[in-house]
Amino acid sequence: MKIVILDGYTENPGDLSWEGLARLGELAVYDRTAAEDVVRRIGDAEVVFTNKTPITREVLDACPSIRFISVLATGYNCVDYVYAKEKGIPVTNIPAYGTDSVGQFAIALLLEVCHHIGHHSETVRAGKWTNSPDFCYWDYPLIELAGKTMGIIGFGRIGQVTGRVAKALGMKVLAYSRSESESGKAIADAYVDLDTLLRESDVISLHCPLFPETEGIINRETIAKTKDGAILINNSRGQLIVEQDLADALNSGKLAAAGLDVVSVEPIRADNPLLGAKNCIITPHISWAAKEARERIMRMAEENLQAYLDGSPIHVVNP
């Protein structure tokens, strides 16, 4: 059995091993694959792993040997999974591998907004402290989180991890979600409607999936309902935000700051308005990338393929 990995570099830039998958078949690993090379690289492989490389209807028609597709991520929109189902090809994903890492990163973004640790470290190395007339200085307002309110939009696994840490920091937690859970009720001070969350939160953190009803959920109208000087955190999906509206709110001071790990088009385009916005921290979609989380992806990818070979596929997104 031939197995091909189309874009393995972000999952494994060299600190992990593909040995587990190699034991299951003849394995070919490519760091990256351009769209024009997808069909050629798949060739007559029966098993295809992808992270973000699209597997379209045209690819599926051009590669009749494909029997199984696995996405090395939770999101699977890069695969035409509906057409794959028509062709009898199961598509699997990797759910819940990065819950703790992504929740931790949301708090890291917030703490960076509150303290600008990276910036102040750079100024020390540049000699500003050495030449300071005072024993200390700070270039940005420093923010204490205890006693403030975090509103979390999307209160599933990752939202709840973020909420638990926020509570440990002394924050009140409000949750807005499509459904309420007992685990969520044990963490949040209250489930509220969206308008209430926007109105009462000092920090708004996005942890909802991208659906038609959540696309652009942060926009000019919803921002207008927030507290003046609120902070926005997003390491969920970039398309949850209307980016020009957020940039306008940051530049006007309506929002004090934003911490983002995702944008609408990735890699970020040079003309993205957030690149020039005031008080906007942007990291390159790395919330998921802790080694421990990537090890879980690797292990679950092997489990997905083994389960398929055993005749009982798991984590199938197009049953």
C-alpha positions as CSV (number, residue, x, y, z in Angstrom):
1,M,0.0,0.0,0.0
2,K,1.3,3.4,-1.0
3,I,0.9,6.3,1.4
4,V,1.7,10.0,0.5
5,I,1.9,13.0,2.8
6,L,1.5,16.1,0.7
7,D,2.5,18.8,3.2
8,G,4.3,17.3,6.2
9,Y,6.6,20.1,7.2
10,T,4.4,22.1,9.5
11,E,3.4,18.9,11.4
12,N,7.0,17.6,11.5
13,P,9.8,20.0,10.6
14,G,12.3,17.4,11.8
15,D,11.7,17.0,15.5
16,L,9.3,14.0,15.1
17,S,9.3,10.7,13.2
18,W,7.1,9.4,10.5
19,E,8.1,5.8,11.4
20,G,4.7,4.8,12.7
21,L,3.1,5.6,9.3
22,A,6.0,4.1,7.4
23,R,5.3,0.7,9.2
24,L,1.8,0.7,7.6
25,G,2.9,1.0,4.0
26,E,5.3,2.5,1.4
27,L,5.5,6.1,2.6
28,A,6.4,9.2,0.6
29,V,6.6,12.5,2.5
30,Y,6.7,16.0,0.9
31,D,7.3,19.1,2.9
32,R,5.0,21.2,0.7
33,T,3.1,20.5,-2.5
34,A,2.0,23.2,-5.0
35,A,-1.5,22.8,-6.5
36,E,-0.1,21.9,-9.9
37,D,1.9,19.0,-8.4
38,V,-0.8,17.4,-6.3
39,V,-2.0,14.8,-8.9
40,R,1.5,13.8,-9.9
41,R,2.6,13.4,-6.3
42,I,-0.4,11.3,-5.3
43,G,0.1,9.2,-8.4
44,D,-1.3,5.7,-7.6
45,A,-1.2,6.1,-3.8
46,E,-4.2,4.6,-2.0
47,V,-3.7,6.7,1.2
48,V,-3.3,10.5,1.2
49,F,-2.5,12.7,4.2
50,T,-2.9,16.5,3.9
51,N,-2.8,19.4,6.2
52,K,-3.8,22.4,4.1
53,T,-3.1,21.2,0.5
54,P,-6.5,21.1,-1.3
55,I,-7.8,17.8,-2.5
56,T,-10.5,18.9,-4.9
57,R,-13.0,17.2,-7.1
58,E,-10.6,17.4,-10.0
59,V,-7.8,15.7,-7.9
60,L,-10.2,13.0,-6.8
61,D,-11.2,12.3,-10.4
62,A,-7.6,12.3,-11.6
63,C,-6.4,9.9,-8.8
64,P,-8.7,6.9,-9.0
65,S,-6.4,4.8,-6.7
66,I,-7.3,6.9,-3.6
67,R,-9.1,4.8,-1.0
68,F,-8.6,6.9,2.2
69,I,-7.8,10.5,3.0
70,S,-6.8,11.9,6.4
71,V,-6.4,15.5,7.3
72,L,-3.5,16.3,9.7
73,A,-5.7,18.8,11.5
74,T,-9.1,19.3,12.9
75,G,-10.5,21.5,10.1
76,Y,-11.1,19.6,6.9
77,N,-12.4,22.2,4.4
78,C,-9.3,21.6,2.3
79,V,-10.9,18.3,1.1
80,D,-14.0,18.0,-1.0
81,Y,-15.3,15.5,1.5
82,V,-18.8,15.5,0.0
83,Y,-17.5,14.4,-3.4
84,A,-15.2,12.0,-1.7
85,K,-18.2,10.3,0.0
86,E,-19.8,10.0,-3.4
87,K,-16.7,8.1,-4.5
88,G,-16.8,5.9,-1.4
89,I,-13.6,7.5,0.1
90,P,-13.7,8.1,3.9
91,V,-12.1,11.4,5.0
92,T,-10.9,11.6,8.6
93,N,-9.5,14.4,10.8
94,I,-7.7,14.8,14.0
95,P,-10.1,16.1,16.7
96,A,-9.2,17.6,20.1
97,Y,-5.4,17.2,19.8
98,G,-4.6,20.8,20.7
99,T,-7.2,21.7,23.3
100,D,-4.7,22.6,26.1
101,S,-2.1,24.1,23.7
102,V,-4.6,26.4,22.0
103,G,-6.2,27.5,25.3
104,Q,-2.8,28.2,26.8
105,F,-1.9,30.3,23.7
106,A,-5.0,32.4,24.0
107,I,-3.9,33.3,27.5
108,A,-0.4,33.9,26.3
109,L,-1.7,36.4,23.7
110,L,-3.7,38.1,26.5
111,L,-0.7,38.4,28.8
112,E,1.4,39.8,26.0
113,V,-1.3,42.4,25.4
114,C,-1.3,43.2,29.2
115,H,2.5,43.4,29.7
116,H,4.3,43.5,26.3
117,I,7.0,41.3,27.7
118,G,8.6,40.7,24.3
119,H,8.8,44.4,23.6
120,H,10.3,45.3,27.0
121,S,12.9,42.5,26.7
122,E,14.0,43.9,23.3
123,T,14.3,47.4,24.8
124,V,16.5,46.2,27.6
125,R,18.8,44.4,25.2
126,A,18.9,47.6,23.1
127,G,20.3,49.5,26.1
128,K,17.2,51.5,27.2
129,W,17.4,50.2,30.8
130,T,21.1,50.7,31.0
131,N,20.6,54.3,30.1
132,S,17.4,54.9,32.1
133,P,17.5,57.6,34.7
134,D,15.0,55.5,36.8
135,F,15.2,52.0,38.1
136,C,12.3,50.9,35.9
137,Y,10.2,52.1,32.9
138,W,7.3,50.8,30.8
139,D,6.4,51.8,27.3
140,Y,2.7,50.6,27.4
141,P,0.1,50.7,30.1
142,L,0.3,47.5,32.2
143,I,-2.9,45.8,32.9
144,E,-4.0,43.6,35.9
145,L,-6.6,41.0,34.9
146,A,-7.9,40.1,38.4
147,G,-11.4,41.4,38.9
148,K,-12.0,41.9,35.1
149,T,-14.5,40.0,33.0
150,M,-13.6,37.7,30.1
151,G,-16.3,36.9,27.7
152,I,-15.7,33.7,25.7
153,I,-17.6,33.2,22.4
154,G,-17.7,29.5,21.9
155,F,-17.5,27.5,25.1
156,G,-16.5,24.0,23.9
157,R,-13.3,22.2,25.0
158,I,-10.9,25.0,24.1
159,G,-13.1,27.8,25.4
160,Q,-13.5,26.0,28.7
161,V,-9.7,25.5,29.0
162,T,-9.3,29.2,28.4
163,G,-12.0,29.9,31.0
164,R,-10.4,27.8,33.7
165,V,-7.1,29.7,33.3
166,A,-9.0,33.1,33.3
167,K,-10.7,32.1,36.5
168,A,-7.3,31.2,38.0
169,L,-6.2,34.7,37.2
170,G,-9.1,36.1,39.2
171,M,-11.3,36.9,36.3
172,K,-15.1,36.6,36.0
173,V,-16.0,34.4,33.0
174,L,-19.1,34.9,30.8
175,A,-19.9,32.3,28.1
176,Y,-21.8,32.5,24.8
177,S,-22.4,29.2,23.1
178,R,-24.9,27.4,20.9
179,S,-25.5,25.0,23.8
180,E,-24.8,24.8,27.5
181,S,-23.0,22.0,29.2
182,E,-22.5,20.8,32.7
183,S,-18.8,21.2,32.4
184,G,-19.2,24.7,31.1
185,K,-21.5,25.6,33.9
186,A,-18.9,24.5,36.4
187,I,-16.4,27.0,34.9
188,A,-18.4,30.0,33.7
189,D,-20.0,32.5,36.1
190,A,-22.9,32.6,33.6
191,Y,-24.0,31.7,30.1
192,V,-25.3,34.9,28.5
193,D,-26.6,36.2,25.1
194,L,-24.1,37.8,22.7
195,D,-25.2,41.3,23.4
196,T,-24.7,40.9,27.1
197,L,-21.3,39.4,26.6
198,L,-20.2,42.2,24.4
199,R,-21.5,44.9,26.7
200,E,-20.0,43.5,30.0
201,S,-16.7,42.0,29.0
202,D,-13.3,43.6,29.4
203,V,-11.7,40.9,27.3
204,I,-13.5,39.0,24.5
205,S,-11.9,35.7,23.4
206,L,-13.1,33.8,20.3
207,H,-13.2,30.0,20.4
208,C,-16.1,29.2,18.1
209,P,-16.0,27.2,14.9
210,L,-16.3,28.9,11.5
211,F,-19.9,28.5,10.4
212,P,-22.0,30.8,8.2
213,E,-23.6,32.2,11.3
214,T,-20.2,33.0,13.0
215,E,-18.4,34.3,10.0
216,G,-17.7,38.0,10.6
217,I,-19.2,37.8,14.1
218,I,-16.8,40.6,15.1
219,N,-17.8,43.5,12.9
220,R,-18.5,47.2,13.1
221,E,-22.0,46.6,14.6
222,T,-20.9,44.1,17.3
223,I,-17.8,46.1,18.1
224,A,-20.0,49.2,18.7
225,K,-21.7,47.2,21.5
226,T,-18.5,46.5,23.4
227,K,-17.0,48.4,26.3
228,D,-14.7,51.2,25.3
229,G,-11.2,49.9,25.7
230,A,-12.0,46.2,25.6
231,I,-9.4,43.7,24.4
232,L,-10.0,41.1,21.7
233,I,-8.3,37.7,21.5
234,N,-8.7,35.4,18.5
235,N,-6.8,32.2,17.9
236,S,-9.7,30.3,16.5
237,R,-10.4,31.3,12.8
238,G,-9.5,34.5,11.1
239,Q,-12.8,34.7,9.2
240,L,-14.6,35.3,12.5
241,I,-13.5,38.9,12.2
242,V,-14.2,41.6,9.6
243,E,-10.6,42.8,9.6
244,Q,-11.0,46.3,8.4
245,D,-13.7,46.9,11.1
246,L,-11.3,45.6,13.8
247,A,-8.4,47.8,12.4
248,D,-10.7,50.8,12.5
249,A,-11.7,50.1,16.1
250,L,-8.1,49.7,17.2
251,N,-7.0,52.9,15.4
252,S,-9.8,54.9,16.9
253,G,-9.3,53.6,20.4
254,K,-12.7,51.9,20.7
255,L,-10.8,48.7,21.4
256,A,-7.7,49.0,23.4
257,A,-5.8,46.1,21.8
258,A,-6.1,42.8,20.0
259,G,-4.1,39.6,20.2
260,L,-4.4,37.4,17.1
261,D,-3.0,34.1,15.9
262,V,-5.1,33.8,12.8
263,V,-6.2,36.0,9.9
264,S,-8.6,35.6,7.1
265,V,-6.0,34.7,4.5
266,E,-2.9,32.8,5.5
267,P,0.0,33.5,5.1
268,I,-1.0,37.0,5.9
269,R,-1.2,39.4,2.9
270,A,0.9,42.5,2.9
271,D,-2.2,44.6,2.5
272,N,-4.0,43.2,5.5
273,P,-5.3,46.3,7.5
274,L,-4.4,44.7,10.8
275,L,-0.7,44.9,10.0
276,G,-0.9,48.7,10.4
277,A,-3.4,48.8,13.2
278,K,-2.5,50.2,16.6
279,N,-1.9,47.8,19.5
280,C,-2.4,44.7,17.5
281,I,-0.2,41.6,18.2
282,I,-0.2,39.0,15.5
283,T,1.5,35.6,15.6
284,P,1.7,33.2,12.6
285,H,-1.0,30.6,13.4
286,I,1.1,28.7,15.9
287,S,-1.4,28.0,18.8
288,W,-1.6,24.4,17.7
289,A,2.1,23.8,17.2
290,A,3.5,22.8,20.6
291,K,5.5,19.6,20.2
292,E,3.3,17.7,22.5
293,A,0.2,18.6,20.4
294,R,2.0,17.6,17.2
295,E,3.0,14.3,18.7
296,R,-0.7,13.7,19.4
297,I,-1.5,14.5,15.7
298,M,1.1,12.0,14.6
299,R,-0.3,9.3,17.0
300,M,-3.9,9.9,16.0
301,A,-3.0,9.9,12.3
302,E,-1.5,6.5,12.7
303,E,-4.6,5.4,14.7
304,N,-6.9,6.7,11.9
305,L,-5.1,4.7,9.2
306,Q,-4.8,1.6,11.3
307,A,-8.5,1.7,12.1
308,Y,-9.3,2.0,8.4
309,L,-7.1,-0.9,7.6
310,D,-8.9,-2.9,10.3
311,G,-12.2,-2.2,8.7
312,S,-13.6,0.2,11.4
313,P,-12.6,3.7,10.4
314,I,-12.7,6.4,13.2
315,H,-12.9,10.2,13.1
316,V,-14.7,10.0,9.8
317,V,-16.1,13.4,8.8
318,N,-18.1,12.2,5.8
319,P,-19.8,9.0,7.1
